[in-house]
Amino acid sequence: MVQLQEHLKEIEATGGQIVALSYDSTAILKRFAAKSAITYPLLSDAASKTIDAFDIRNKEAPERWSGIPYPGTFVVGTDGVIRSKLFLDGYKERHAVEALVEALKKAK
């Protein structure tokens, strides 16, 4: 999430907007946003209903990380249609911002 904030202007220059979804509580997300200077919306899915609806819960993560969703990104058009998905198998891995910027450019 910090990496996205660092490249927010570049992402917004493509017409993109960042909204992050987490299974963390709103209180945790507020603290994280303040500590990390995150300015884009952080949405709480504490019951993981949206995470499960998109089937992105990592069921193979070690017990300590049980229930954590796969890190990833959906590129959604202004019409609400998912144009692209960027996901990795590892729960510690993240896509490079350049891959997101490229997906946003292609989604136009």
ROFISE-389465 format. One record per atom (N, C-alpha, C): x, y, z; residue in three letters. Coordinates in steps of 0.001 Angstrom, whole numbers, padded with zeros to 6 digits, always signed. Example, Ala and Ser with C-alpha at 12.3 -4.5 7.8 and 13.67 -1.06 7.14 Angstrom:
+013190-005690+007800ALA;+012300-004500+007800ALA;+013200-003300+007800ALA;+012850-002250+007080SER;+013670-001060+007140SER;+012900+000030+007870SER;
END
This chain:
+000818-001194+000000MET;+000000+000000+000000MET;+000862+001258+000000MET;+001981+001173+000695VAL;+002898+002317+000727VAL;+003472+002553-000666VAL;+003797+001464-001366GLN;+004339+001580-002720GLN;+003333+002269-003644GLN;+002056+001948-003488LEU;+001032+002600-004306LEU;+000967+004093-003995LEU;+001069+004440-002723GLN;+001053+005856-002335GLN;+002232+006597-002954GLN;+003394+005951-002958GLU;+004594+006579-003519GLU;+004443+006872-005011GLU;+003603+006107-005693HIS;+003412+006261-007139HIS;+002012+006762-007481HIS;+001330+007355-006515LEU;-000059+007765-006707LEU;-000227+008747-007868LEU;+000643+009726-007974LYS;+000523+010718-009062LYS;+000657+010044-010431LYS;+001581+009105-010535GLU;+001773+008366-011787GLU;+000521+007541-012129GLU;-000066+006918-011126ILE;-001281+006126-011322ILE;-002437+007030-011727ILE;-002593+008139-011021GLU;-003681+009072-011327GLU;-003512+009717-012703GLU;-002277+009841-013170ALA;-002026+010416-014496ALA;-002608+009545-015609ALA;-002835+008260-015328THR;-003446+007360-016316THR;-004970+007445-016264THR;-005491+008221-015310GLY;-006936+008272-015087GLY;-007372+007287-014025GLY;-006411+006573-013457GLY;-006709+005569-012438GLY;-006927+006173-011065GLY;-007595+005416-010243GLN;-007839+005796-008850GLN;-007590+004557-007997GLN;-006951+004734-006866ILE;-006658+003623-005966ILE;-007686+003577-004848ILE;-008189+002378-004591VAL;-009016+002082-003423VAL;-008527+000730-002934VAL;-008131+000625-001681ALA;-007602-000626-001152ALA;-008621-001298-000243ALA;-008648-002623-000294LEU;-009541-003435+000524LEU;-008693-004336+001406LEU;-009020-004393+002680SER;-008267-005193+003638SER;-009218-005873+004604SER;-008782-006986+005164TYR;-009600-007635+006189TYR;-009340-007044+007575TYR;-008499-006038+007637ASP;-008233-005356+008906ASP;-009413-004468+009293ASP;-009526-004191+010577SER;-010603-003332+011077SER;-010375-001884+010643SER;-011422-001087+010726THR;-011285+000330+010370THR;-010284+001028+011283THR;-010252+000656+012557ALA;-009302+001277+013492ALA;-007861+000994+013075ALA;-007580-000244+012709ILE;-006229-000604+012267ILE;-005881+000142+010985ILE;-006829+000209+010060LEU;-006575+000901+008794LEU;-006345+002391+009002LEU;-007087+003007+009916LYS;-006884+004431+010206LYS;-005488+004681+010760LYS;-005048+003824+011680ARG;-003699+003970+012244ARG;-002640+003780+011161ARG;-002834+002753+010335PHE;-001880+002482+009261PHE;-001811+003654+008288PHE;-002968+004181+007895ALA;-003008+005310+006955ALA;-002289+006523+007533ALA;-002519+006804+008796ALA;-001866+007950+009437ALA;-000354+007737+009524ALA;+000056+006560+009951LYS;+001476+006254+010116LYS;+002213+006258+008777LYS;+001550+005769+007726SER;+002194+005613+006422SER;+001859+006726+005439SER;+001104+007730+005885ALA;+000702+008868+005047ALA;-000055+008422+003794ALA;-000949+007458+003968ILE;-001788+006971+002870ILE;-002947+007946+002695ILE;-003145+008423+001472THR;-004205+009402+001221THR;-005378+008831+000433THR;-005228+007655-000136TYR;-006335+007053-000880TYR;-007203+006220+000074TYR;-008451+005907-000317PRO;-009364+005198+000589PRO;-008901+003781+000923PRO;-008991+003431+002205LEU;-008734+002075+002686LEU;-010057+001532+003213LEU;-010558+000477+002599LEU;-011841-000098+002974LEU;-011643-001342+003825LEU;-012443-001473+004868SER;-012367-002621+005759SER;-013397-003671+005364SER;-012925-004897+005206ASP;-013779-006062+004949ASP;-013496-007065+006060ASP;-013747-006639+007301ALA;-013374-007428+008476ALA;-013985-008826+008472ALA;-015155-008990+007910ALA;-015789-010312+007835ALA;-015353-011075+006581ALA;-014534-010455+005745SER;-013996-011050+004514SER;-015069-011480+003514SER;-016229-010847+003548LYS;-017298-011216+002609LYS;-016918-010898+001167LYS;-016346-009737+000940THR;-015928-009375-000415THR;-014733-010214-000839THR;-013803-010411+000071ILE;-012630-011246-000203ILE;-013074-012638-000632ILE;-014035-013216+000082ASP;-014538-014546-000272ASP;-015349-014521-001562ASP;-016111-013459-001787ALA;-016905-013358-003021ALA;-016004-013353-004257ALA;-014835-012745-004139PHE;-013880-012727-005248PHE;-012935-013933-005213PHE;-013097-014803-004214ASP;-012292-016019-004059ASP;-010797-015710-004077ASP;-010406-014729-003271ILE;-008991-014355-003215ILE;-008368-014619-001843ILE;-009058-015408-001006ARG;-008487-015770+000294ARG;-007411-016830+000070ARG;-006254-016625+000649ASN;-005146-017571+000534ASN;-005335-018668+001573ASN;-005831-019808+001132LYS;-006104-020927+002042LYS;-004845-021717+002378LYS;-003746-021429+001686GLU;-002496-022143+001913GLU;-001495-021354+002753GLU;-001860-020176+003187ALA;-000952-019358+003999ALA;-000689-020056+005332ALA;+000498-019889+005898PRO;+000793-020475+007206PRO;-000239-020033+008248PRO;-000400-020838+009286GLU;-001442-020601+010296GLU;-001448-019168+010822GLU;-000287-018623+011047ARG;-000207-017251+011567ARG;-000900-016257+010628ARG;-000877-016543+009345TRP;-001455-015655+008334TRP;-002769-016204+007782TRP;-003342-017156+008468SER;-004580-017791+008017SER;-005654-016758+007688SER;-006267-016915+006528GLY;-007340-016016+006120GLY;-006896-014804+005338GLY;-005596-014609+005236ILE;-005098-013435+004516ILE;-005430-013576+003025ILE;-005880-012511+002394PRO;-006153-012598+000953PRO;-004855-012540+000148PRO;-004924-013073-001068TYR;-003790-012918-001971TYR;-003609-011431-002253TYR;-002382-010959-002263PRO;-002181-009561-002626PRO;-002435-009404-004120PRO;-003176-008407-004457GLY;-003460-008231-005871GLY;-004229-006969-006155GLY;-004516-006803-007426THR;-005171-005593-007895THR;-006193-005943-008964THR;-007363-005349-008846PHE;-008357-005392-009914PHE;-008342-004027-010587PHE;-008289-004012-011891VAL;-008437-002772-012646VAL;-009881-002762-013129VAL;-010652-001798-012622VAL;-012080-001714-012912VAL;-012334-000482-013769VAL;-013058-000672-014858GLY;-013398+000444-015732GLY;-014440+001345-015094GLY;-014632+002519-015654THR;-015635+003450-015123THR;-017045+002886-015251THR;-017197+001844-016077ASP;-018489+001182-016225ASP;-018698+000073-015196ASP;-017711-000122-014300GLY;-017823-001134-013258GLY;-017380-002520-013679GLY;-016880-002685-014895VAL;-016431-003977-015404VAL;-014948-004163-015083VAL;-014597-005339-014559ILE;-013190-005644-014284ILE;-012476-005825-015616ILE;-011467-005004-015846ARG;-010709-005022-017104ARG;-009450-005872-017020ARG;-008914-005999-015806SER;-007661-006722-015632SER;-007522-007127-014171SER;-006791-008234-013943LYS;-006484-008678-012581LYS;-004986-008929-012494LYS;-004384-008425-011446LEU;-002961-008652-011198LEU;-002837-009303-009826LEU;-002562-010593-009794PHE;-002442-011312-008531PHE;-001220-012208-008555PHE;-000649-012431-007388LEU;+000489-013323-007222LEU;+000122-014391-006199LEU;+000780-015545-006280ASP;+000479-016642-005362ASP;+001015-016415-003957ASP;+002176-015796-003845GLY;+002791-015605-002540GLY;+002134-014489-001752GLY;+001908-014728-000475TYR;+001236-013718+000343TYR;+002151-012552+000691TYR;+003448-012689+000426LYS;+004386-011596+000706LYS;+004792-010842-000563LYS;+004386-011351-001716GLU;+004793-010758-002987GLU;+003830-009656-003408GLU;+004341-008714-004173ARG;+003529-007623-004710ARG;+003948-007362-006157ARG;+002996-006972-006977HIS;+003315-006582-008352HIS;+004036-005245-008339HIS;+004886-005063-009313ALA;+005536-003766-009484ALA;+004486-002753-009923ALA;+004624-001536-009477VAL;+003684-000477-009836VAL;+003636-000307-011353VAL;+004747-000538-012015GLU;+004790-000408-013477GLU;+003776-001339-014147GLU;+003579-002542-013593ALA;+002594-003479-014146ALA;+001182-002917-014004ALA;+000906-002271-012881LEU;-000406-001653-012674LEU;-000612-000489-013642LEU;+000387+000359-013779VAL;+000288+001505-014688VAL;+000041+001011-016114VAL;+000733-000037-016517GLU;+000543-000599-017862GLU;-000875-001149-018025GLU;-001393-001843-017011ALA;-002761-002370-017066ALA;-003782-001240-017144ALA;-003538-000157-016422LEU;-004438+000999-016478LEU;-004449+001630-017867LEU;-003291+001727-018471LYS;-003207+002301-019821LYS;-003958+001434-020827LYS;-003845+000114-020697LYS;-004525-000809-021609LYS;-006033-000822-021388LYS;-006469-000482-020197ALA;-007899-000527-019862ALA;-008682+000614-020489ALA;-007998+001611-020994LYS;-008685+002790-021574LYS;-009392+002432-022851LYS;
END
